[in-house]
């Protein structure tokens, strides 16, 4: 057997690889929210900025659902229910908190005013409430598999939608809030079928992409951890995973709770992006949109899911001039993608793994 050249045995990482594996991604991630908020947003204008906000929220939703559908191989189609829980909870914290503290729910001026920190707290509270619901739903139902789990999660989303329709009317002044009795406060005054309006517009590019970066970071660290390997083993073969001592139910519930928490944060940001919250936000259509992002990007691929979220959020806007044919083209693109690349854009892999394999093959004498 002919020995490989000495140069081909040099497996030392290049400076570029050291940068990618070291602090460069962290520095880029920390700089991205500031760059988007102070440079990109003002340069593009209000409407493109709103699209970027929608992109960031879609990334959080898709990457969080990927933890359940991609890592553990489950099939949840009720993710919008957790988003709606987080949205209404965070909106209640900022709206009624602003009313009681500052007598108004109008957005405060400046960068990182007190109201935006109230948003941050509201998103975390919304995520925590959504995680509690994720545990309550996941513990009894994640013993199920496939279509049965999908039906349970779909039913959960519909239950949340109906419950939100039964909430009390929204209170529009600090005096109403202070004078409200038990009948006005229970069920919570979330607007009922009319929706929750006048929420402070604190969902800026800075906060949206700060949480998006944190979501991607948490998801990646989870994937490469021992728990992540357990998730992927459950996805590949539950029987084999159980035979080596992995607690299937515990890991499924844990993945479900983490995904629900992140979806609740996405809902809190969505509530403060200038929309009127409606019970239909917990409906099947929004959940299905997020599922498409996960499937298109690759079940288990964080970078693929992120790219799919960006594409599918911007694609309807790019096809706006073709108003009559927009939905047809959108559907055809998805169909062609599923035929050509049924495993998604990157499958279970990440985009940088493809470049890594190519470099490794080059070092080993050009073999791949």
DAJO-V593641 format. One record per pair of residues at least 24 apart in sequence whose ideal C-beta (glycine too) atoms are under 6 Angstrom apart, sorted by the first residue. I is the first residue (numbers start at 1). J is the second residue. D is the distance in whole Angstrom. If there is no record, write none. Layout:
BEGIN
i: [I I]
j: [J J]
d: [D D]
END
This chain:
BEGIN
i: [4 8 8 8 29 32 33 33 33 36 36 37 37 41 52 53 53 54 55 55 56 56 56 57 57 57 58 58 59 59 59 60 60 60 61 61 62 62 62 62 62 63 63 63 63 64 64 64 65 65 66 66 67 67 67 68 68 68 69 70 70 70 71 71 72 72 72 72 72 73 74 75 75 76 77 77 77 77 77 78 78 78 78 78 79 79 79 80 80 80 80 81 81 81 81 82 82 82 82 83 83 83 84 84 84 85 85 85 85 86 86 86 86 86 86 87 87 87 87 88 89 89 89 90 90 90 90 90 91 91 91 93 93 94 94 94 94 95 99 99 103 105 105 107 107 115 115 116 119 119 122 123 123 126 126 127 127 127 130 130 130 131 131 131 134 134 134 135 138 138 139 142 142 157 157 160 161 161 161 164 165 165 167 195 195 195 196 197 199 199 201 202 203 203 203 208 211 215 219 220 231 296 297 297 298 298 298 298 300 301 301 301 301 303 303 304 304 304]
j: [365 363 364 365 213 209 206 209 210 205 209 205 206 205 205 208 273 313 310 313 208 209 212 266 269 270 309 313 212 306 309 212 215 266 266 290 290 293 294 305 309 215 216 219 305 259 262 263 290 294 294 305 255 258 259 255 256 259 294 294 299 300 231 300 231 234 235 252 255 235 149 149 150 153 150 153 154 287 291 153 154 156 157 287 263 287 290 157 282 286 287 156 157 160 282 130 260 263 264 263 266 267 160 281 282 129 130 133 264 126 127 130 264 267 268 267 270 271 277 190 125 126 129 122 123 126 268 271 196 199 271 122 125 118 119 122 200 199 174 177 174 198 200 200 201 200 202 202 202 272 268 265 268 264 268 261 264 265 260 263 264 257 260 261 256 257 260 257 253 256 253 252 253 282 287 282 279 282 283 279 193 279 192 276 277 278 277 276 271 272 274 272 269 272 273 269 265 262 302 302 255 344 344 345 344 345 346 347 348 346 348 349 350 350 351 344 345 346]
d: [5 6 5 4 4 6 5 4 5 4 6 5 4 5 6 5 5 5 5 5 4 5 5 5 5 5 4 5 5 5 5 5 5 4 5 5 6 4 6 5 4 5 6 5 5 5 4 5 5 5 5 5 5 6 4 5 6 5 5 6 4 4 4 6 5 5 6 6 5 3 6 6 5 4 5 6 5 5 6 3 5 4 4 6 6 5 5 6 5 4 4 5 4 4 5 4 4 4 6 5 6 4 6 5 4 6 5 6 6 3 6 5 3 3 5 3 5 4 6 5 6 4 5 4 5 4 3 6 5 5 4 3 6 5 5 5 5 5 5 6 5 6 6 5 5 6 6 5 4 6 6 5 4 5 4 4 4 4 5 6 3 5 5 4 5 5 3 5 4 4 6 4 6 5 6 4 5 4 6 4 5 5 5 5 6 4 4 5 6 6 5 4 5 4 4 5 6 5 5 6 6 6 5 5 3 5 4 5 4 4 6 6 6 5 4 6 4 4]
END
